[in-house]
C-alpha cells in the first residue's frame, strides 16, 4: 500500500535499516524490492537465499538435499498433488514436470509467464538440487502430505504460505534464521529489530526479532 511505503521511507530517513523477507524468488520479488529503495541484503525463498540487491551476490544459500527432493516429489505425485521447484532464484523461472491445469492456474495467479518443463529423471539426477519446492493442491491433501512427508524425510522444513500452497525448504531455513544472518553481517543486535508478518511462514521471523508485529 502507498501509505505503508511512505512510512518505510520515513524510517529510512531516520537511519533505520529496512529490508524484505519474502517467500518469493529474487527475480519475482525484485519489482517490489525496487519500490522500497532497499540498500541492504534481502531475504528470499523464505530464508533459503540472502542476496545483495545491487551486486546480485548470493550471500547465503541452502538447497534441498537430492534424496529429500526425490522423496518429496514422488510422494506429491502419488498424492495427486502438483510439485514445481526453483533452482535459480536470481534469474530462473519455476521448473515444472507437466503443464497440468493446476500448475498453469497457479502460474497465472502468481503472474509467472515463464517456466521450464523438465523430466523427473533429469531434475532428480543431473540438475542442481532446488532452493525450494512448492506443492500445489487443496488444504486437506496438503496437510496429510505434510504429516506423511515429515515421517519419511527429516532434513527439510515445510511451511504453508497459503491454504493451497505448501513450500518445502532446506532444513533449519526460515525468515527468522535469515534475519539473524543479516543482523550478524551488519553488526545489528537482534533485540533492536522490528518485524511485520501475517502468515505462517513469518512465525520464526516474528519470534526471533526484538519486536514482532502480526
N, C-alpha and C positions, 0 to 999 in steps of 0.2 A: 504494500500500500504506500501511496505517496507520503502520507503523514509519518509512517514508520521510517521511511528513508530520510525524511527531514530530521527526525530525532537522532538517527545514526550519524548524520553529517555534523550535527551539533556536538555529539560526543567526540567525533574526530577532532573538532576544533579545540576541544579541551584536552587534547593529547591522550585520549583513551584509545587503545588499540582495538580494532574491530575486525573480526573475520567471520567466515561462514563455515558451518559444519552441515554437510548435506549427504543424503543417500545417493544423489545423482553422481554421474561421472563428471570429470572436469570439463569435458567438451560440452556436455549437456547443461551444466550449471554456469558456464562462462558468461552468457549474456546477463544473468542476474548478478554475478560477481562484479562485472564491469560497472554496472549501475551504482554499486556501493563504493566504488573508488578505493578498493582494498589494496593495501600495500604490504601485508604480511602473509605468510603461508595460509592456504585454505585447506580445509578437510573435506575430502570427497569419498564416495563409496562407503559411507557410514564408518569412516575411520581407517579403511584399508589403504588409503593413499593420502599423503600430505604433499602438496605441490606449491612451489613458489610461483606466484602469479606471473611476474614479468619474465623471468628466465626460463620458465617451464621446467625447472629442475625438480625431479621427484626426490623429495627429502626423506620420505618414508614410504615403504610399500610392503604389503604382505599378500601372498597368494594362497589359494585353497590347495592343499596337497592333492596330487593327482588321484590317489586312490579314494580320497573323500569325495572328490569331484565325480568320479566314475559312479560311486555308490549312490550319490545324491541324484544324479541324472537318471540312472536306471530305475531307482525307486520311484522317482517322479513319473516317469513314463509308465511304469506298472500301476500307478495310482491314478491314471487318467488326468495327470497334471502336465502343464506345459513349461519346460525349462528354457531359459535363454541366459546367456552369460556375456561377460565383458573381459577381454584380455588386455586392452589398451585404453586406459581411462583418458589419456591426453587427446588422442585423435580418433580412437576407434568407435565405430558404430557397434550396436549389440550384435552378437552372434546367435543364430538360431539353428535348429535342426530341421524344422519343417515350417512352411508357410501355412499354418493352420488358421482357422477363423479366430481362435482365442488369441494367438500370438499377434495376428495382424490387428485385431481390435485393441490390444494392449499398446502396440507401437503407435497406432493412430491417436489413442488417448494421450500418450506421452509426447506427441509431436515428433516422433522419431521416424524420419523418412528414409534414412539409410540403414541398411543392415546387411549382414553377410550370412549365407547359408553354408553350414559345414556338415559333413557326415559325422556320426558319432565316433567312428573309429579314428578319423583324422583328429577330431577335437581332443579325444582322450589319449591318443598315442603319440602324436607328433607336435602338437601345439604347446605353447606355454600354458601352465595352469591358469585359471581365471582369477581375476581380482575379486569378482563377486559373481554369484549365480543367483538368478531370480526365478522364482517359481510362480506361475500364474494359475489361478483356479478359484473355486469357491471356498469360503472361510471354513466350512466344516471339513472338507477334504484336506485343506492345508493344515489344520490343527492335528488331524490324525497323522498326516505325513510327517509333520514336525516331531511329534512324540515318537513315531516309529524310527525316524532317521537318527534321533539322538540315542536310541538304543543300539544302533548299528555303527555310528561314527562318533568319535569323541573330539577330534581336532578341528572343530568348526564352531561357529557362533551363528545363531539364527534370530532374525527379528522380523516381526510383521510390520511392514511400512504402511499398508492399507489392508482392509478386510480381505481383499482378494489377491494380495501380493505378499510373498514371503521372500526375504533375502537371506542368502547363505554366504557367510563371510569366513575368513580365516579365524582360527581360534584366538581368543584374547584381543579381538579387534572391536572397537566401538568408538563413537564420537568422544566419549569420555577419555579413553586412553590416548586418543589423538590430541585432545586438548592439553593433556599433561605433557605430551611431547613438545608441543608448540610453546608452552609456558617454560619448559626447561630450555628450549632453544633461545627464547627471548629474555631469559632470566626474570620471569614474572612469577611471583608466588601464586600458587593455585588458589589460595584463600582470597586473593584480590581479584578474582574473576566473577563475571556475571553471565549466566547463560539463559537462553529462552528456548522453549521447545513445546510441542503439542502432540507428540506421537510416541509410540512405544520404543522407537529407535533413538529417542532422545533421553531415555531414562538414566543411563550412566552419565551422560553429559550433565544433566540437572543435578545428579547426586554428587559428582566429583568436583564441580566448580564451587567457589565460595558461596555464591547465591544462585539458586536455580529457580526460574520462574516458568510456570506452566500456563 
